[in-house]
């Protein structure tokens, strides 16, 4: 009798399980990068050179670019590592 009741409980328990469909929602993120047009320049203002020397001792300027807002994009080498720094005309380092 115990086996009959146990079998019935297992059978009914198995039948009462319900499969559920999970709705998968995918969210698409679209990002737009606004790139300012930078033009290469040969020289940068002295204030920028001074600010870079203070911020990065032993810095070497590789290339410099300027945009219409007078923001400078400067490619530098510090202790063998290349990086890009953005500054304004007064030498203030910008975070971009």
N, C-alpha and C positions, 0 to 999 in steps of 0.2 A: 504494500500500500504506500509506503514511504517513497518507493521508487516511482510509482505512478504519479504521486503529487509533485515530486521533484521534477519529473519529466514534463509534466503539464506546466509547471512554473517556468522552466527553461524554454519550452516551446512558446508559451505566451509572451515571455520576456523578449524572445527573439523576434516575434511578429510585431511587437509594439514599437520596435525601433523604427525611426523614420529617417529617411535620407533627406538631406536638406541641400538645396542648391545655394551655393555662395555666389552672390553677385560680385563680380570683379569690376571695380571701377578704376580706370586709369586716368590720372590727371596729367595733362600736358602743360608744361611750363614753357612759355615762349619768352626768350629774353632778347632784347635788342641792345646791341652794343653801339654806342654812339662814339665814333672815333673822330677826334679833332684832327684836322689836316695839319701835320707838322712838316715844316720845310727845313732842310739841313742848313746850318749856318757854320761859318768858319770860326767865329769867336763868340764868347759869352761875356756878359758884363763882369767887372771885377768883383762885385758883391756876391755873385754866384760862386766864383772861384774861391773867395774867402770863406763862404758858408760851407762849401764842400770840403775844404781843407780842415775846417774846425770839426765838422761832423764825421769825416772819414780821413783820419791821418794817413798819409801816403797814397792819396787818391791820384789816379791818372785818368784824365778825360780822353775818351776815345772818339766819340761823336756827339754833336749837339744839334738839337732841332728846336724850332720855335713855331708856335701857332699864332693865330690872329689875336688871341687874348694875351699875348706876351707871356705865355707859359712855356717853360723850357723842358724838353725831354732830353736827358743827358745820359749817355751810355758811359759808364765808368768801369775801371778795373781797380780793385783794392786787394792787395796781397794775392794776386793771381786769380781772384774771383771776379767775374763780370756781372754787372747788374745795371739796372736802369733806375734813375732818380728823376722825379719831376719837381721843378722849382718854379717860382715866379721870378719876375725881373729883379726883385730886391734880394733874392737869395733864400727866401723862405721855402723850406722843403714841403711839398704838397703830398698828400696821401691819395693815391689813385689805385 
